[in-house]
Amino acid sequence: MAFCYLVRSKSSINISTSLLPLALASCRTIPASFFSSRCRALPFAPPQQSPPVPKKVPFTVSVHGNTLQDPYHWMSNTEDPDFIEYLNQENSYAEAFMADANKLQSKLSSEMRSRIPAKISTPPERWGPWLYYQYIPEGKENPVLCRRLATKKTGWLQTFLQYATPRSKHEEILLDWNELAEEYGYVHVGTCRVSPDHNYLAYTIDISGGERFMLQVKDLRSGHIDPKMAVDGVVSLAWAQDGRSLFYTLSDDNQRPYRVICRKLGCDNVNDLPIFAESDSSFCVDITSTKDGKFITVYVINAANPIDGLRRICKRASGVQYFVEHHYGFFYILTNSPMPDCKWSGEDYYLVTCQVEDTESAKWQNIIMPGKDLSLRDMDIFNGHLVLSLNKKGLPLLCSLNLPVQFDCQHHMEIEDLKPWYFPLPPNACSVISGSNHDFMTTVYRAVLSSPVMPDVIVDYDMSRHRYSIVHQEEVNGVSVGQSYISTFEINEDKIHEAQDDKECVPNSNSQIWKDFSHAYCCQREEVISHDGVRIPMTIVYSRESWQKGQSPGILQGYGAYGEVMDMSWCPNRLSLLDRGWLLAFADVRGGGGSDSSWHKSGSGLNKYKSIDDFVSCGNYLVNEGYVNRYQLGAIGWSAGCLLVGAALNKHPDLFCAAILKVPFLDVCNTLLNPSLPLTILDYEEFGNPQIQSHFDSIFSYSPYDNIRQGSCYPPVLVTAALNDSRVGVWEGAKWVAKVRDSTCSNCSCTVIMKTSMIGGHFGEGGRYGQCDETAYDYAFLMKALGMLND
């Protein structure tokens, strides 16, 4: 059983390291040319302490006739004592820089913590005879996974009562993140799978932050963890039907999952059965089981006879994907494979069914196309229903179709031909996430609905009765909310609108309401015209009371990579900015997840520059339209999203007055030139392969590290990183900071600081309270950078 966790489990540990001394000059001589005549006046006093000056080591690399000098290349050796010392000195400088913001940081953290309920729990979800759920104990950071036997009664009222009833003595604790954190100091739980017979829990843990996960298998009847099942480097898991055979994928030294292994539980001798190995380093291997448990998909494995070997669904082709489910002798395949004798872009997905015995794509006939202005994003399958995740003009939708589907084999069908039931959604739902929905036999689909102004709502949709039940909504302490009903929606050719016939879908109770903050905070969607005339969606959030047109500070966030949709779900920590008059904007630039997959392709590879220009256009829009004060616009990026911010700072250093770069991907060219680094080869599809001349020219033209402007004034920047980050090396942020200080206006570059976690990984450290502290630090930096320490 797959679970969606409340928070990642992380904790702190103390590391004692023997360091060699690093002789650094206490000051440096700056050429006069590096002082800019346009140097911006700082709204705060810089610290008395001088920023660290790392050593330079000559390093040259030649690519396509270009000679690149990189004196900070040595930082990529994270075991170099000089580098560790440098990071510690940067941490000390950041501490000195932020000393006058400590009071504000503490105030912000207290605000954020006060909004968190003492107890947090998820509604139970039934699977077989059990109810599975999670809760965070009072005063603890991290969640606990539990279960208890369900009653025979079903229905929304019984679900509510089971959720509201205090946990009983019959509760079984399956996994406690807090205990793991105490044992290991740091822990990140990757994957959890309960066996089909509910007797075993297989899970993976990372105890270093480097995302090298260890497999553990726990016997839920005895509570015993089988030491023979411990395997290092495991990524994904799937159980066979017998509940004793466990499939898992192993990763290579570059963290690429490439092998599938089957291991039998309970055997005296460990007997690993190799199932599949992928020799092409540009491909990963993933495994999962179909909803009914009949098949395991890597190619296809019969879960009732797992040693019977693999069967391929379709021939592999570059850029083509297949997602497979099974329903009573038929495979349902979501794919973007080109269709013979049919004009199909190959950029979006369609749905096909075929008999298990006949999967050749040339014989596919039962095809469901998405329809006008609709794109297919995902599917889920149940005994009597097929659920489709859709997108219409950038807005999420969910619908269900009755199974089995009655096909017209002579023609391709569209979703509308099958009389779908569109699930009612709130009008401002920016985020719709599926629950675990593990029970194949149920008629109820669970989803989590959220938006920047609506705390997460867990809704059960009864697909047989066309009814919904609001099971739970996230609590927020100390803030008044409004109340509304979920509206009923239907699709027409032009837009999504509220249905006039209330009988089409009704809640299970007149008291079924959802709560939001739309009376206090405005959440609106704008379209920004980019440099080439393309309309870029941007979501804007601000306080109706505190925001002032043309005078308020603001933050622009973006990501724009891997086709990922920006996270615009509810986050109560943001209220600390909104209540102070700040405006928050989320730019859905090209390269991210848009209304169809062409949005991703138009901002990746040789088109990556478009996502950067989109981000700049969104920043200019906020200023020019008076949404923010021209001199108080900040920017935030995470991971690959920092490429947007870093490149924008190089092209338009005056646009943003402050920036935060979290675990930043900045040294793009050098990283992609090193195929020995984790994930580099896989990133060629997203950014290009610099070994190819045209790709190199494109990457080098926007790489933030390679395009820092000599002598320019850069705004205050906070860079956060983690020593054990295996996705984005800690050296990327460190090199960028060192080069900015070395190349740009010294008066301004002293406001660039770097804070490194010496124990964590890419996803940070700390549970629910630790996340408050981290966010408070970020916000305090922004307020200091904009001269708002007293707010």
KEKOLDO-868078 format. One record per residue (C-alpha): residue in one letter; x, y negated, z negated. Coordinates in steps of 0.02 Angstrom, whole numbers, plus 50000, padded with zeros to 5 digits. Example, Ala and Ser with C-alpha at 12.3 -4.5 7.8 and 13.67 -1.06 7.14 Angstrom:
<recs>
A506155022549610
S506845005349643
</recs>
This chain:
<recs>
M500005000050000
A500684983150049
F500464968949926
C500564950049945
Y501514943649793
L501144928249691
V502964922749681
R504664930249712
S505504936549555
K507134927949516
S508104923649361
S509774916349313
I511394924649267
N513064917949211
I514564921649320
S516324920549253
T517554918049394
S519424915549391
L519794900749502
L521404894349573
P521694875649553
L521364864849705
A522364848749712
L521224835049776
A521584816649792
S520534806049676
C520274793249814
R520554791849999
T521014778550124
I519634774750249
P520044766450414
A519234749450431
S518304755450586
F517284766950477
F516454752450386
S514864748150482
S514324730250502
R512534736850494
C512794745850329
R511134747050241
A510974739950067
L510764753849940
P509274751749822
F510294759849683
A512044759149613
P513174773049679
P514034783749547
Q515724778649480
Q516404795849521
S517134797949696
P516444812149803
P517554827549824
V518784828149968
P519064845950030
K520654851450113
K520814852350302
V521564867350389
P521904865950577
F520804877550679
T520494877350865
V519314887250975
S519144886251163
V517474889351247
H517134887151433
G518614875651451
N518134865251298
T519334864251151
L518454862350985
Q519344856650827
D518594862550663
P519674858250511
Y518304864850394
H518194881950474
W519084889150321
M517504886650219
S516694901650305
N517754912550190
T516634912150037
E517894922149936
D519214908549952
P519504901649776
D519754884349851
F518014885049925
I517224890449761
E518124876249674
Y517514864149807
L515704869649783
N515874867349596
Q516564849849622
E515114845749738
N513924851749603
S514784840349478
Y514654825649597
A512814829149628
E512544829649439
A513404812749420
F512424805549565
M510764811149492
A511164806549311
D510074790849312
A508634801249385
N508624814249246
K507204805849153
L506144804949310
Q506554822949354
S506014828749182
K504404818849196
L504004826349366
S504374844049308
S503234841749156
E501834835649271
M502024850749383
R502104863249241
S500564855649159
R499524859849314
I499934878349302
P498644888849206
A499354898749061
K498764914849142
I498754918649327
S498024934349403
T497394940649570
P495684948749594
P495774967749595
E495724976049764
R495014993449777
W495955007349864
G495265024749839
P494885027549654
W496015013349597
L495934994549575
Y497604986249611
Y498004968649552
Q499374957149487
Y499534944649347
I500864933549271
P500944935449082
E500794919648980
G502474911048964
K503294922149094
E504014917249262
N503574932149369
P502154944049413
V501704961449354
L500924974149474
C499554984449390
R498104996049424
R496645004049334
L495315016649383
A493805008949467
T492005011649420
K490855020049544
K489825004249569
T490294992949713
G489754975949778
W490284958149754
L489524956549579
Q490424972149519
T492044965649595
F491804949249503
L491444958049339
Q492954969249360
Y494024953949392
A493294944249245
T493394958849123
P494934958349010
R496254971049054
S495924987148962
K496995000248878
H496825010549037
E497874997949133
E499435005249212
I500934993949242
L501754999349405
L503104986149421
D503604971649308
W504684958549395
N505104950849226
E505894966949163
L506894968449324
A507494950549305
E508034953849127
E508954969649179
Y509854962749331
G509874943949299
Y509274940449476
V508024950749572
H507074948949735
V505784962549768
G505674965549955
T504414979150002
C503154989049898
R502215004449960
V501075015849857
S500965033649924
P499305039350002
D498965050649852
H499325036049732
N500665046149642
Y502235036549693
L502795018649715
A504225015149836
Y504984997849827
T506584988649871
I507554976249766
D508974964049799
I509994959749643
S511304948449724
G510354936049833
G511184942949990
E509614952350044
R510444969250038
F508994979349968
M509074995249864
L507695008249879
Q506885014249717
V505495027249700
K504455028149542
D503345042849493
L501775033949434
R501205048949334
S502745049849225
G503465032449247
H505125040349296
I506225032649431
D507055045949537
P508935042049544
K509155053549695
M508045042149798
A509135026649775
V509745020849946
D510655004749988
G510254993950139
V508414998550158
V507234986550247
S505524994050285
L504545008950216
A503125020450269
W502365035850187
A501845051750277
Q500125058850241
D500785071750120
G501325057949999
R503015066549981
S503905061850143
L504555044050145
F505185035250301
Y506355020550286
T507465009850397
L509295006850362
S510234990950408
D511994989550477
D513364977950417
N512524963350507
Q510884966950415
R510054973250573
P508844987550536
Y509345000750663
R509045018350594
V507485027650537
I507705041150405
C506455053050326
R506755059350149
K505745072250054
L505335068849871
G505555082149739
C506915092049828
D508385097849725
N509565092949864
V509415076549954
N509015080750134
D508945065450246
L508165068850414
P508735056550549
I507255051250655
F507865037350768
A509355025850795
E509415009750898
S511125007350977
D510734990751062
S511284977150940
S510034964751012
F508554974850945
C507904978550770
V506904993650713
D505364992250603
I504185005550540
T502425005150472
S500925016650462
T499275014550549
K497835009150437
D497065026550435
G498745034350390
K498705046150539
F500245039350627
I501875030750584
T502445018450716
V504235016050767
Y503805024050927
V502415035550864
I502615049050731
N501225060850680
A501065057250494
A500305074450464
N501835082750542
P503255070150522
I504645081850581
D503765084550747
G504765070550827
L504415053950912
R503285049451056
R503485033251150
I501955022451178
C502685011451315
K504355008651397
R505324994751314
A505494978451411
S506294961951363
G505074949751285
V503664962651277
Q502904967551111
Y501674980951056
F500704982350893
V499814998950871
E498325004750768
H497335020950776
H495465024250770
Y494755041850792
G495805047850938
F496115030851015
F497585019051001
Y497195000450992
I498704991151060
L498974972351045
T500254967551178
N500874954251297
S501434966851427
P501214961251608
M499704969551687
P499764977551860
D498684969151992
C498184955351872
K498754937551850
W499344936951671
S500644925051604
G501424937851488
E501514924151356
D499934928251260
Y499224944151188
Y497764954751244
L497034970851173
V496974987851256
T496335004751198
C496865021651263
Q496705039651210
V498075046351099
E498515059251231
D498655046451372
T499625030651331
E500375026551501
S500125007951531
A499765010851716
K498165019651665
W497555006651541
Q495765001751581
N494924996951418
I495604979351404
I494974964951297
M495564947551348
P495544933151222
G494444921151322
K494474902651360
D495544892051243
L495754906951127
S497364916251090
L497544932850999
R498784932850854
D498484948950756
M497274963250722
D496714974550582
I495664990150595
F494394998950485
N493245013750498
G491845003450574
H492624986750621
L494054978550712
V494644961750642
L495504949550759
S496554934750705
L496344920850833
N496904903150867
K495864889850954
K496764873650993
G497914875850845
L496554880650720
P496474898050641
L494954909350665
L494464926850610
C493144938050686
S492584956150678
L491964968050813
N490944983550782
L491815000150818
P491855010050925
V491894996851061
Q490765000251210
F491834996451362
D491424992351541
C492875001751618
Q492684992851784
H493064975651716
H494144967151587
M493074961351443
E493234945651340
I492974944451153
E491334935251177
D490644949951278
L490764960751122
K489684949551012
P490964945650877
W490524939350705
Y491594924050667
F492014923050483
P491434907050399
L492904895650358
P493024878750272
P493234864750398
N494944859550330
A495704877050316
C497464875250385
S498034892250323
V497124908950337
I498104923850272
S497534941850268
G497454951150104
S498214968450090
N496564976350152
H497254993850132
D495635003650120
F495225010150294
M493465015250244
T492874998550175
T491714986450264
V492454971550171
Y493894961050236
R494844950250113
A495714933950163
V496554919450074
L496004902350137
S496984886650096
S497404869050151
P498434854450084
V496864848349992
M496074865049947
P496784877149818
D496904895049880
V495204903449897
I495074922449903
V493554927250007
D492814944450041
Y491904945750208
D490624959750220
M490724964050404
S489184975250404
R488004962850320
H488804946950388
R488974939850214
Y490404932450115
S490864931649931
I492074919449854
V493004930849735
H494244918849660
Q495014901649681
E496684895749613
E496504885249457
V497324868249438
N497424860749264
G497104842449230
V496404837649400
S494584834649445
V493944843049602
G492444841949716
Q491314856449762
S490684862249931
Y489964877250020
I490944886350152
S490194881250317
T489644893550450
F490534891750615
E490274897950790
I491284896150948
N490774887151105
E491794881951255
D492314865251187
K492524865651000
I492194873750834
H490634867050752
E489464870750610
A488074882750654
Q486314876150643
D485544892650592
D485974895550410
K485274913150423
E486754918750527
C487844920150374
V487444916650193
P488444918250033
N488014932349915
S487494919749783
N486924901749779
S488324898449657
Q489644903849783
I490594887749810
W492364882849847
K493224867949769
D494344855549853
F495144838449828
S494494830549989
H493574817249888
A495254811349819
Y496464815849957
C496294813950145
C496904827850260
Q496814823250444
R497504829750606
E498334818050732
E499074820850904
V500724812350942
I501284809151120
S503064815751135
H504424809651253
D503754819851399
G501914816451372
V501524832551277
R500334830651130
I501104836350966
P499904841050824
M500314832950658
T499374835050494
I499384820150376
V498934820350191
Y498774805450073
S497834799349920
R496274789349960
E496604778649807
S498504776549802
W499024776149985
Q499244758850062
K499344756550250
G501044750750308
Q501734750050130
S501784767850065
P503294779450071
G503144795550167
I503944812250207
L503964821150375
Q504204839950374
G504524851450521
Y505154868750567
G504944872550751
A505764889550771
Y505384908150795
G503574904450838
E503204902350653
V501694892350599
M502104878950470
D501564882650294
M500204869950255
S499384879650116
W498964872149948
C500414866749837
P499954857849674
N501714850949655
R501364838949799
L500104829649691
S501564821449600
L501994812449762
L500234809649827
D499674801449663
R501134789449679
G500544783849849
W501654794749957
L501054801350125
L501514819050179
A501574823850362
F501814840950442
A502414840650623
D501954856150727
V503354853450852
R503694864850999
G504664880550954
G503484884450811
G501794893050814
G500524883650919
S498894888051000
D499794901151107
S501514908751127
S501994896351263
W502174883451123
H503604893651052
K504464896351219
S504344877951265
G505414873551113
S506684887551110
G508224892551209
L508664879451339
N507124869651286
K507644867751104
Y507974849151125
K506114846651150
S505724851650970
I506984838650910
D506234825151019
D504494830150957
F505064827850778
V505784810650815
S504174805750905
C503154810750752
G504274800250640
N504094785150754
Y502214787650758
L502084786950570
V503044770650568
N502264762350720
E500474766650669
G500734759750494
Y500544776250402
V502174773050309
N503314758750264
R504604757150402
Y506004757550272
Q505314771650166
L505154786950279
G506044802750224
A506234819750306
I506314837550239
G506874853350328
W507084871350274
S508304883650353
A508104882550544
G506984867350516
C508544857850459
L509134858450638
L507714846150678
V508164834350536
G510044835450561
A509914832250748
A508684817950719
L509894809750596
N511254810450730
K510154803150867
H509214790350762
P510114787550596
D509014772250560
L507354781450575
F507424790750410
C507914782350247
A508234798850155
A508264817350194
I508294834250109
L509114848950197
K508734865450109
V509804880850150
P510174871750312
F510594878950483
L511744864950543
D513324872750615
V512334880350757
C513674881850889
N515024889550781
T513814901750701
L513144908050867
L514934909850931
N515274922550792
P514314938650832
S514994947050675
L513874936250564
P512204943450508
L510764939750627
T511834930250754
I511524942050900
L509664942350860
D509664923350865
Y510234922951046
E508424925351099
E507904910150997
F509324897851029
G510334905251171
N512014913951187
P513454901251188
Q514534913751283
I513464908351433
Q514014891351498
S512274883751517
H511764889951345
F513344883151266
D513084866051345
S511304865551279
I511734871251102
F513254859951087
S512214844851142
Y511104845550987
S512094855350857
P511994844050701
Y513774848050644
D514544844450814
N513644827950847
I513914817850688
R514104799750743
Q515794792150704
G515694776650594
S513794776550586
C512784773550429
Y511854789150373
P510464788550243
P510564797350073
V510454816150101
L510234830349977
V510904847050041
T510444862649942
A511244879649973
A511554896549894
L513234905349884
N512514922549923
D511374917050065
S511564929850205
R510374921350326
V511194904250331
G512974903650266
V513304891750122
W514734884750224
E513544877050351
G512934864050227
A514664861950150
K515514858850317
W514174846350368
V514334836550206
A516234836250219
K516184830450400
V514884816950366
R515954810050226
D517504810850336
S516734803350493
T515384790850446
C515254774750348
S516064778250179
N514894766350087
C513384776250145
S514124793750150
C514444793649963
T512544795349947
V512624812450032
I512644825849896
M512644844749893
K511924856249761
T512364874749773
S511634889149676
M513084900449633
I511974915749608
G510444914449720
G510054918349900
H509094910650045
F507444909949951
G508104901249797
E507984906649617
G506704904949480
G504894909849459
R503384898449441
Y504214886649315
G505894887049401
Q505064881649563
C504344866649472
D506084861649413
E506804863449588
T505434853249669
A505564839849534
Y507414838149573
D507034835849759
Y505684822949727
A506774813449603
F508134812349735
L506914805249862
M506254792449739
K508004787149690
A508544785849873
L507074774249908
G507324763649752
M505834770649656
L506654777449498
N505394768749386
D503874776749469
</recs>
